[in-house]
Amino acid sequence: MRMKRIYVSFGLSLLVLCVFSLVTMIMAQPNINEDSARGNEKAVNYCIECHKTLSGKTGSVLLEWRESVHADNNRECQICHGGNPRVNDSRLAKSKKYNFIGKPSKREVLTFCGRRECHATAYRQFQRSPHYTSVMQEGEPNCVSCHGKHNIQRSTLHIISDRTCSDCHSVEYSRQMVVAISDIEKNIEDIEESFEYLDKRHIEKGETEKRYRELKSYFHQLVHVFSKQEIEYTRKFVELEIEYLKNDLKSKITVVRRLDLIYLLTAFISIFIIISFGVYILIVTRKRRNIKQQ
């Protein structure tokens, strides 16, 4: 009778462990049906549907847009150009009734992109740049000169090169600016990788995340202002922040990895104890059977 109770207890323990593992796996799975249903509810954008059928530049803008950061963030035609994408009539959709803007001139690009609901901060930063005066006089270099027109790209070093800058500046000066920004961006990318690791582990970042956002803001400011004096001044502050963030994130990741090791060891020991207990029960059972047979 006593052995039966031991068997029952051991069996129930294994059953609870299996059920717990199964429930955990089910809860971790994404709700595919819910995500699909949300995707199907998206309204038709007739601007996109119309430009699909066009050729030449008017058709290629759609292909360019699909490769842009705007497309990645679901920022569609009407966000920039106005109009009503839900109206299946090109004339009516682009009428004054729906505040259609159309194509801005080179001088208008700054205020076009720098509207309050779009990139107002970058616009204010750019106004402090020596390039701002050039835009007001010549129309360039404006936002699209670096970011592209419809294939809008993020503010990264990949959209800036010494070749681009050397159209107006000396090659040596251009390279100095690009190298300075490149060093900062490489460090920021390393920090972002550390953040992604902590996000996957659901670790709170607290003050570190706040300082990182401020760092990114200073970096974007540096790129948009883009004067030698600004770069030298801001670079010192940015480098100090980068050093602090790297050290702080390194310590957080070290703690996480140590906890992972502890969890693994705990799991291994728990499994070992359960298996050992099971083996012990089998050995005791066989011994008792042998004793009874004798």
Backbone torsions as a table, in degrees:
resi	resn	phi	psi	omega
1	MET	NA	-40.1	-179.9
2	ARG	-65.0	-40.0	179.8
3	MET	-65.2	-37.3	178.5
4	LYS	-61.1	-40.6	179.1
5	ARG	-63.9	-39.7	178.4
6	ILE	-63.2	-43.7	178.7
7	TYR	-60.1	-44.5	-178.6
8	VAL	-62.9	-44.4	179.9
9	SER	-62.6	-44.2	179.7
10	PHE	-63.9	-42.8	179.7
11	GLY	-63.7	-42.6	178.7
12	LEU	-63.9	-38.7	179.1
13	SER	-61.7	-46.0	178.2
14	LEU	-63.7	-39.9	179.9
15	LEU	-62.8	-44.6	178.8
16	VAL	-62.2	-41.8	179.9
17	LEU	-62.7	-43.5	179.4
18	CYS	-65.0	-44.1	179.6
19	VAL	-62.7	-43.0	179.1
20	PHE	-61.1	-44.2	179.5
21	SER	-63.6	-41.4	-179.8
22	LEU	-64.4	-44.7	179.5
23	VAL	-62.4	-41.2	179.2
24	THR	-61.5	-43.2	179.8
25	MET	-65.3	-40.4	-179.3
26	ILE	-65.8	-43.0	-179.3
27	MET	-67.2	-26.8	-179.2
28	ALA	-77.7	-17.5	-178.8
29	GLN	-74.6	138.1	177.5
30	PRO	-70.4	150.6	178.5
31	ASN	-81.0	89.0	-174.6
32	ILE	-64.3	-41.0	-178.3
33	ASN	-63.2	-39.8	-179.7
34	GLU	-66.4	-43.0	179.0
35	ASP	-63.1	-41.3	180.0
36	SER	-64.8	-40.0	-179.3
37	ALA	-63.4	-40.3	178.7
38	ARG	-63.8	-38.8	179.9
39	GLY	-65.0	-35.7	-178.4
40	ASN	-72.3	-19.3	-178.2
41	GLU	-79.7	-7.9	-176.0
42	LYS	-64.2	130.5	-177.5
43	ALA	-72.1	153.9	179.1
44	VAL	-71.5	135.0	175.0
45	ASN	-103.3	107.0	-175.0
46	TYR	-74.1	-17.4	172.7
47	CYS	-63.2	-46.4	-179.9
48	ILE	-66.7	-45.4	-178.7
49	GLU	-61.6	-36.3	-179.4
50	CYS	-71.0	-46.7	-176.9
51	HIS	-68.7	-18.2	174.6
52	LYS	-62.5	-31.5	-174.5
53	THR	-89.7	-6.2	-175.2
54	LEU	-93.4	159.4	178.4
55	SER	-117.4	175.6	179.3
56	GLY	70.3	-152.6	-177.0
57	LYS	-62.8	-38.8	-177.7
58	THR	-67.1	-23.2	176.6
59	GLY	-90.7	-34.6	-177.4
60	SER	-69.0	-24.3	-179.3
61	VAL	-60.8	-30.9	179.3
62	LEU	-68.9	-41.3	177.8
63	LEU	-64.3	-39.6	178.5
64	GLU	-65.1	-44.7	-178.7
65	TRP	-60.2	-37.9	-178.3
66	ARG	-64.3	-20.6	178.8
67	GLU	-96.5	9.5	-172.6
68	SER	-100.0	165.5	175.2
69	VAL	-68.6	-27.6	176.7
70	HIS	-62.9	-44.0	179.2
71	ALA	-65.3	-39.5	179.1
72	ASP	-59.6	-31.2	-178.7
73	ASN	-102.8	17.3	178.6
74	ASN	58.0	34.8	175.8
75	ARG	-93.8	103.9	-172.6
76	GLU	-93.9	-179.3	-171.0
77	CYS	-49.0	-46.5	-172.7
78	GLN	-65.7	-21.8	179.2
79	ILE	-60.5	-41.1	-179.8
80	CYS	-94.0	-45.9	-169.3
81	HIS	-95.5	-6.3	-176.8
82	GLY	73.5	-160.3	-177.4
83	GLY	84.7	176.7	-178.5
84	ASN	-119.8	105.1	-177.1
85	PRO	-73.5	-6.6	-179.3
86	ARG	-93.2	-3.0	180.0
87	VAL	-98.9	122.6	-177.8
88	ASN	-88.9	53.9	178.0
89	ASP	-153.2	111.2	-171.6
90	SER	-60.4	-40.6	-179.0
91	ARG	-66.7	-46.5	-178.9
92	LEU	-68.6	-41.1	-178.7
93	ALA	-62.3	-31.6	-178.0
94	LYS	-102.7	23.8	-179.3
95	SER	-85.3	168.3	178.4
96	LYS	-63.3	-26.5	-179.9
97	LYS	-55.9	-34.8	-177.6
98	TYR	-107.8	21.9	173.2
99	ASN	54.3	44.8	177.9
100	PHE	-68.3	132.8	-176.1
101	ILE	-100.3	-43.6	-179.0
102	GLY	80.7	-150.0	-175.3
103	LYS	-95.1	121.9	178.9
104	PRO	-79.8	156.7	175.3
105	SER	-75.3	171.3	-178.7
106	LYS	-58.9	-39.9	-179.6
107	ARG	-72.9	-26.6	-177.6
108	GLU	-83.5	-12.4	-176.1
109	VAL	-57.9	-40.0	-178.3
110	LEU	-59.3	-51.1	-179.5
111	THR	-71.9	-26.8	178.0
112	PHE	-65.3	-49.0	-180.0
113	CYS	-80.3	-26.1	-173.9
114	GLY	-92.7	20.8	176.8
115	ARG	-61.7	157.0	-174.2
116	ARG	-55.1	-39.5	-177.3
117	GLU	-82.6	-2.0	-177.4
118	CYS	-115.8	-98.2	-172.6
119	HIS	-120.1	53.9	-177.1
120	ALA	-63.8	-39.2	-179.1
121	THR	-64.3	-46.6	179.1
122	ALA	-62.0	-36.1	178.9
123	TYR	-64.4	-44.0	179.2
124	ARG	-63.7	-38.4	177.9
125	GLN	-65.4	-42.4	-177.3
126	PHE	-66.3	-28.4	179.1
127	GLN	-63.5	-21.6	177.6
128	ARG	-87.4	-4.6	-176.2
129	SER	-84.0	148.2	173.3
130	PRO	-63.1	-18.8	178.6
131	HIS	-71.2	-24.0	-177.7
132	TYR	-61.7	-44.1	178.8
133	THR	-61.5	-40.0	179.4
134	SER	-63.6	-39.5	178.9
135	VAL	-64.8	-42.5	-179.8
136	MET	-64.2	-28.5	-178.4
137	GLN	-93.9	-47.0	-173.6
138	GLU	-108.9	-16.7	-178.1
139	GLY	91.9	-4.9	-179.7
140	GLU	-146.6	158.3	-3.1
141	PRO	-81.8	123.2	179.2
142	ASN	-104.4	-168.1	-174.8
143	CYS	-55.3	-46.8	-174.8
144	VAL	-72.6	-16.5	178.4
145	SER	-61.1	-34.7	179.6
146	CYS	-103.6	-43.2	-171.9
147	HIS	-86.1	-15.9	-175.5
148	GLY	93.5	164.2	-177.6
149	LYS	-86.1	-70.7	178.2
150	HIS	-101.0	-25.4	176.3
151	ASN	-89.3	56.4	-174.8
152	ILE	-57.6	129.3	-179.8
153	GLN	-113.6	155.8	-179.7
154	ARG	-66.3	163.2	178.2
155	SER	-77.7	82.2	177.0
156	THR	-128.0	169.9	-178.8
157	LEU	-64.4	-22.3	-176.7
158	HIS	-64.2	-20.8	179.9
159	ILE	-95.6	1.5	178.9
160	ILE	-123.0	137.2	176.8
161	SER	-146.1	160.1	178.5
162	ASP	-64.3	-26.1	177.6
163	ARG	-67.2	-41.5	178.7
164	THR	-63.5	-46.8	-177.0
165	CYS	-70.8	-30.7	-175.6
166	SER	-72.3	-4.1	172.3
167	ASP	-62.8	-30.6	-179.4
168	CYS	-117.5	-30.3	-175.8
169	HIS	-109.4	166.6	177.0
170	SER	-67.2	154.2	-179.3
171	VAL	-62.1	-40.9	-179.4
172	GLU	-62.3	-47.4	179.5
173	TYR	-62.3	-43.4	-178.2
174	SER	-61.3	-42.6	-179.4
175	ARG	-66.7	-38.6	177.8
176	GLN	-60.2	-44.2	-179.8
177	MET	-65.4	-44.5	-177.8
178	VAL	-66.1	-42.1	178.9
179	VAL	-63.4	-42.0	179.8
180	ALA	-60.8	-45.2	-179.7
181	ILE	-70.9	-36.2	-179.4
182	SER	-61.1	-43.5	-180.0
183	ASP	-60.8	-43.3	-179.7
184	ILE	-65.3	-45.2	-176.7
185	GLU	-65.4	-37.3	178.9
186	LYS	-61.1	-42.2	177.9
187	ASN	-65.4	-39.0	178.5
188	ILE	-64.7	-38.9	177.9
189	GLU	-63.1	-38.9	177.1
190	ASP	-63.2	-40.6	178.4
191	ILE	-64.6	-40.8	-180.0
192	GLU	-63.0	-37.4	177.5
193	GLU	-63.2	-39.2	177.8
194	SER	-65.3	-40.4	177.7
195	PHE	-62.8	-42.0	179.6
196	GLU	-61.5	-39.2	178.2
197	TYR	-62.8	-45.7	-179.8
198	LEU	-66.7	-35.1	177.6
199	ASP	-63.6	-41.4	179.1
200	LYS	-63.5	-30.5	179.9
201	ARG	-91.4	2.7	178.7
202	HIS	57.6	44.9	-179.5
203	ILE	-98.0	130.4	177.5
204	GLU	-68.1	135.3	-177.7
205	LYS	-105.8	-21.2	172.9
206	GLY	53.9	-126.6	-176.2
207	GLU	-61.5	-29.8	-179.9
208	THR	-62.1	-41.2	-179.8
209	GLU	-66.7	-38.4	178.5
210	LYS	-62.0	-45.4	-179.7
211	ARG	-67.2	-32.5	177.6
212	TYR	-66.3	-42.3	177.9
213	ARG	-61.6	-40.2	177.5
214	GLU	-64.2	-39.9	177.9
215	LEU	-60.8	-45.4	179.2
216	LYS	-61.8	-38.8	179.4
217	SER	-62.7	-43.9	178.1
218	TYR	-64.5	-37.7	179.7
219	PHE	-64.9	-45.6	178.3
220	HIS	-63.9	-36.7	177.3
221	GLN	-62.5	-43.8	-179.8
222	LEU	-59.4	-44.0	-178.2
223	VAL	-67.2	-40.7	-176.6
224	HIS	-77.1	-34.7	178.2
225	VAL	-73.7	-44.7	169.4
226	PHE	48.2	49.7	170.1
227	SER	-115.4	152.4	-176.4
228	LYS	-60.0	-42.2	-179.3
229	GLN	-64.0	-42.7	-179.1
230	GLU	-65.2	-41.4	-179.2
231	ILE	-63.7	-45.2	-179.3
232	GLU	-64.5	-40.9	-178.6
233	TYR	-69.6	-48.9	-175.6
234	THR	-71.4	-32.6	-177.3
235	ARG	-58.3	-40.7	-178.8
236	LYS	-62.3	-45.5	179.3
237	PHE	-64.3	-44.7	-177.8
238	VAL	-62.3	-41.6	-179.4
239	GLU	-63.6	-38.3	177.1
240	LEU	-65.1	-42.0	178.9
241	GLU	-65.9	-39.7	178.9
242	ILE	-61.0	-43.9	179.7
243	GLU	-62.3	-42.7	178.9
244	TYR	-63.6	-48.1	-176.7
245	LEU	-64.1	-40.9	179.9
246	LYS	-62.2	-44.8	-179.9
247	ASN	-65.9	-41.5	-179.1
248	ASP	-65.7	-44.9	-179.9
249	LEU	-67.7	-35.5	178.2
250	LYS	-61.5	-42.1	179.2
251	SER	-67.2	-38.8	178.5
252	LYS	-64.7	-44.1	-179.6
253	ILE	-65.2	-37.9	177.5
254	THR	-60.5	-43.4	178.8
255	VAL	-63.3	-43.6	-179.6
256	VAL	-61.0	-45.0	-178.7
257	ARG	-66.2	-35.2	176.5
258	ARG	-66.3	-40.0	177.6
259	LEU	-65.1	-38.1	177.0
260	ASP	-59.5	-42.3	179.5
261	LEU	-63.6	-40.4	178.3
262	ILE	-63.9	-43.0	179.2
263	TYR	-61.6	-42.6	-179.7
264	LEU	-64.3	-44.1	178.8
265	LEU	-63.8	-40.3	178.8
266	THR	-63.4	-43.9	179.3
267	ALA	-63.5	-43.0	180.0
268	PHE	-62.5	-44.8	-179.7
269	ILE	-63.7	-40.5	180.0
270	SER	-63.2	-44.5	179.2
271	ILE	-64.2	-41.9	179.4
272	PHE	-60.6	-42.6	180.0
273	ILE	-63.8	-43.3	-179.5
274	ILE	-63.4	-44.7	179.7
275	ILE	-65.0	-42.9	179.4
276	SER	-61.0	-41.1	179.2
277	PHE	-63.2	-42.6	178.9
278	GLY	-63.6	-43.9	178.9
279	VAL	-63.2	-41.2	179.3
280	TYR	-59.5	-44.1	179.6
281	ILE	-61.9	-42.5	179.6
282	LEU	-63.1	-42.5	179.9
283	ILE	-63.3	-45.6	179.4
284	VAL	-62.4	-40.7	-179.6
285	THR	-62.9	-45.3	-179.8
286	ARG	-63.4	-40.7	178.5
287	LYS	-61.5	-41.7	-179.4
288	ARG	-67.6	-36.7	178.7
289	ARG	-64.6	-41.5	179.2
290	ASN	-63.6	-39.8	179.3
291	ILE	-63.3	-42.6	-179.1
292	LYS	-66.1	-38.7	-178.7
293	GLN	-68.3	-31.0	178.4
294	GLN	-74.0	NA	NA
